[in-house]
């Protein structure tokens, strides 16, 4: 597929998504006003939830009574439910290594589509990465789309030992240290990673990254371009493609984000469409935290969607673990 054709496809996708988001916003205004179902004065635990069908498509008509929330395996009464559109502070983390040479033009066009969906309240930064010594914030936090497009247009492929772990680690740190807004409005913090996921020579280990992520509220949406990676496995070792895919899946899973694999240009278009569908609009479920009799500071969270006739099996995607607010407070004082 030629780039010009792909760009036209993205433009049509952008129009369709804009219509869907407008309809979703209308739906929120009409029927999805926040439901507070508890008189407790304790701060409730708020959980971002995305719901998908069996084909991985976003489901936009879930109601409070469709959901069940569990903490440490025990069901919790839902104290708050809303389908919320919030401003987003996010980073576009884009792989510019040689393995993406043939796909780079499509990657840039797709990243521009993400930027083009920004609202005036959104803030975005752009990271270009190759090796550990070649990771750069090419555009810091801004709401100006022209500046973001310029940063994306400046991208080009370079040879080097890909350091995707380092790139995500540094992007998370950049978000945590600098991604604070003056308006005080609730907003989601997200990284959109576009990469084949193959790490060749990072300074940080994967476990260093996942430890850092557990201390943040950042969701990661991964667009995995793994088709060019070797899928031949050794006698006991995984193939390069499997290792990269597993890493990207874990990034999404442990942060309550999503993973999209795009082996063809058309699949890249669909992946970006799903990212846009989830970036601003997600369900928010709240519950009163149970008494912590065991003294635990980490708690497992699970949200399930109950089956309904004719709807098929639905999946709820959430961040799988939370830390007690008291433990977070002690951590910040240290």
N, C-alpha and C positions, 0 to 999 in steps of 0.2 A: 504494500500500500504506500502511495506517495504521501509525503508530508503535507502537501496542499490539501489532499483529500482528507487526511486525518484531522487537519486543522478545521476543515468545514464540519466534520463529524463532531468535533469538540464544541464548536459553536452551537450546533443543534442541541447537543447534550446540555450545554450551559443554559440555553433557553428553556428546555424541558425542566431542568432542575429548578430554575428560578420560579417557574409556574408551580411546581410541586411544593417548594418552600413557602410560596405565598399562600397556597391552599392550606398547608400545615399550620401556618401562623393564624389564618382565619379560624381553623378548627380549634386551636388553642384558645383564642379569644372567646369562642362560643361555648365550648364544652369542657375544656381542660383547665379551668381555673383551679388554683391550688386548693387541695382539700386537707385541712388540718383536722385530724380526728382525735386529738389528744389535748387534755387540759394541763398536762404536765409542764412544769416550769423548767425542767431539766433540758439542756441542749440536746436535740435529737441528732441521731446519726443520719446524715444525708448521703445517699448512694446514687451515682449516675448509672443509668441502665439503658442499654440498647437491646432491641429485640429483633431477631431475624427469623426468616422462615427456613424451610429445609434446603433451599437453594442459596442461602446466604443473603437474601434481599431484606432490606430494612422494612419492618412492620410499623406502621404509623397510627394504628387505631387501637392500641392496647389500653385497657381501663384498669383502674385500681383493683377491682375484684378479680382480674385475670392473674394477678401476681401473688406469689408467696415469698416471704423473706425469711432467711435463716441465718442466725449467728451461732457459730460453733455447733451447728447441727440442730439447734432449737428454733422452732418457728417464732417469729416476732410479729406482734400486731403492727400493721402499717399505720403510722401516725400522720403521715403527710404523703401526698401524691400530686405530681404535676408533670405536664409535658412542657418543658421550658426551652425557650430560645434565649440564649445568653451570648453576650459578647465573648470573643475568643482571643486569647493571647497564644500564638502558636509559632513554632519554628518549622521552616521547610529545610530538611536536611537531605542534600542531594549528592549522590555518588557520582563523581566525575572520573572514575578510574577507567583504565583501558578496556575492561571487560564489558563496558556499556557503550563502546564506541559506535556501534551500529544503531543503537537505540537513543542516543543522546538528544537528537532533535525532537523526538517524540516525548522524551522525559521533560524537556524544557517547555514544550507546548502544554503538557499536562499540568506542570507546576503553575503555569500562567493561569490555567483554568481555575485552580484552587484560589489563587490570589484574586482573580476577577470576581469571585463570590464574596469577597470581604465586605462587611458592612462598615460604615464610617467609624464605628466604635471598636472594631477589631484592630489588633496590633500584631505585626508579623516580623520575624527576622529570618534571614536566609543564610544557611551554612553550605559551603562547597567543600567537599573533602575528597582526598585521594589517600595519601599515606599519613602516618602519625605526625610528620613534620610539615604536612601540607593540608591543614584544616583551617579554614578561614570563615569568619562571619563577614560575608560580602555586603550585607545590608543589615544594620541593627534595627531594633524595634521601630516600626513606623506604620502609619495608616495610609501612607501615600503609595498608591498602586504604581504610579510611574517609576518611583525609585525601586520598587520591588521588581517590576518588569525589567528594569535596567540591570539589576543584579543577576536575574535569570538569563538575560541575553548575553551576559559576560561569561557564561559557563562554557568550558571546553574540556575535552578529554585529555588527560595526562597519564603517562605511565607511572607506576609506583606500586608498592605493596599495600593493598587496600587495608584501611584501618577503620572499619565500620564501628567497632566497639568504642574506640577513642572518640570518634565523631559524635556518637550519641551521648557518651559520657560528658563531653565538653558542652554539648548543646543543652543537656539537662542542667548542668552547673550554670550556664549562661542564663537559662530561664529562671532558675531559683534565685540567683543573685540580682538579676536586672529586670525580670518580668513583673514589676510591680506597677500598678496603675494608680493615678491620683484620684480617679472618680469614685473609688470605694465600691463600685458595683461588683456583684458576684460575676465571675467569669471562669470559663474553662481554660485550662492550660494544657496544650497539646503539642506534640511533635508529629510531623508528617515525614516519614522516612521513605525515600525512593532509592532503592538499592537492590543489588543481587544478594546481599546479605552475607557474602563470603568475606571472612576476616582472615587476612594473611599475616599481619605483623602489628597488632595493637600493643601499646604499652600496658594498658589496663586489661585485666582479665574479665571474663564475662561475669563472674561472681561479684567483682568490684562494682560493675555497672548495676547489677540487679539489687545489690545492697543500697546503692545510691537511690535507685528508683523507689524502693520501699519507703524511703523517708520523704517522698514527694507526693504530690497529688496529680502528677503529669500523666495524661493518657498518651499512648503512642499508636498511631495508625501507620502500618507498614504496607508499602506497595512493593511486592517482591518480584523482581525481574530475573528469575532464576533459570530461564530456559537454556541459556548458553553454558551453564555450568555442567561439568562432567557428572553423569549419573551412574557411572560404573563404580561399584563398591568393592572394597577389598574383602579378604577372607573374614576378617572380624571388624573392619572399620567401615564407617558409613561413607557414602559418596560425598563429594563436595556439594552437590545439590541438596542432598538430605541434611547435611550439617548446616548449610545456610538457611534452609527452610525451617529447620527446628529452632534455630536462633531467632528468626523473625517471628515465628509463632509464639515463642516464649515472651519476647518483647511485648507483643500485643496482649497476650493472656495475663501476664502479671501486672499490667497497668490498666486493665479494663478497656483496652483499645481493640482494634480489629486488624486482621491480616488479609490482604488481597494478593493473590498470585496472578500475574499477567504474563502469559507465555506468548500471546499474540497482541497485535496493536489494538484490535477490537476489545480484548479483555482489559487492556490498559484504560481504554475509554470507560468501560463499565466500572473498573476499580475506582477511578477518580470520581465518577458519579456517586458511588456509595460513600466515599470519604466526605464529599460535600453534603450528602444527605444526613450524615451523623455529626458533622463538625459543629454546627450551631444548635441543632435540635436533638435533645435527648430527654428521656424520662428521668425524673428525680423522685426517689422513694425515701421516706424518712421513717425512723422508728426510735422509740425510747430505748437507750442502751440498758440491758439488764444489769442487775447488781453483780458486781465482779467478785463473787465469793472466793474464787480460786486465785485471785491476785494476778491474773494474766494481763499482759499489756497488749498482746497481739490476738486478734480475733478473726476467724474465718467467716467470710460472708458468701452466701449463695442466694440467688434469686431464681425462682422457677416460674414458668408460665403454665397455668393449668390447661389441660386439653379441652378443646371445644369442638363440637361436631362440625365437620366441613371445613375446618380451618387448618388442619394439618399440624405437625409437630413444630412448635416454636421454641426458640432458644433465647434466654436472657444472658446478656454479656455484662459483667460487672468486674470491678477491681476485687480480687478474691480475698483480700486481707485489709484490715484496718488496725490502727494503733490508737489506744486510749488517748483522749485529749490530755489527761493529766501526765501521761508519759511523754507526750510531745512537748508539753510545757517544761518539764524537767530537762529534757534534752536540749532545748533552746537556751536554757540558763547556764548550761555547762560550758 
